[in-house]
């Protein structure tokens, strides 16, 4: 009997076609919503492979219900939804989709940066509501971008892609990372490593690209926000839990920082109380990798990882060992 693959949500093209062409039996949650815990447990009971979303929690209890599982392909570059150590202890490989969504997420970071700095969200709401009375010299004045200081927290592939784009705006690039990147990368990007407190105090824009872990959880809290300039703009396309959202609401409401652009939230799709009422924040529905090219490449990479592992070969992009 051919191997069985469970896919927890409908996929964009090429969908399940690569897996079906490889001869696997595919079962899929065909509803346009996250798979329920009950459905997930029932599905993994007979699955040899799992293609899951970042919204699916894969813990030891779920793995107990998956006696045949050999590979988990996470449809994301991150993997904080999966107990990777426990999966590998059981001989189950875990894979992610690095690199293929780097450029799309960096593009969206800049869209949020520009939109938040120049109050595009507030401006569009004004126009759509029929409240715009025409040009005025003091209308929706925003923060300049060109020539300013960009501080990047998390200098992995996406952080580096964001830094490359800063050159076109003549920005000085500073970064904080758990480990300094290779000096050749620093030189190529014109990026200077700074301690976190100094980066927060001196940056005009702070962009978050760190993975979610114990060290980065709520790295932007009330104390961090207090260190930032009152004219600073905070951008998050990393993980929602990097920010204490309640503290951010207070900082934005009281003008302690100028603006924010958020693509991710700690309890998606729930928003922190008060966030939606603020005009100085741009809110996006987790669109970082949402380009046709990036999402199709993620499907292909997940499928290829499953094909390789079930074929007895090494995964193409295994998740890093938990730190």
Secondary structure, DSSP 8 states (H G I E B T S, - for coil): ---EEEESS---TTTTHHHHHTT-EEEE--SSS---HHHHHHHHTS-SEEEE-TTS-B-HHHHHT-TT--EEEESSS--TTB-HHHHHHTT-EEE---STTHHHHHHHHHHHHHHHHTTHHHHHHHHHTT---S--TTTT-----TT-EEEEE--SHHHHHHHHHHGGGT-EEEEE-SS---HHHHHHHTEEE--HHHHHHH-SEEEE----STTTTTSB-HHHHHHS-TT-EEEE-S-GGGB-HHHHHHHHHTTSSSEEEES--TBTTB--TTSTT-TTEEE--S-TT-SHHHHHHHHHHHHHHHHHHHTTS--SSB-----
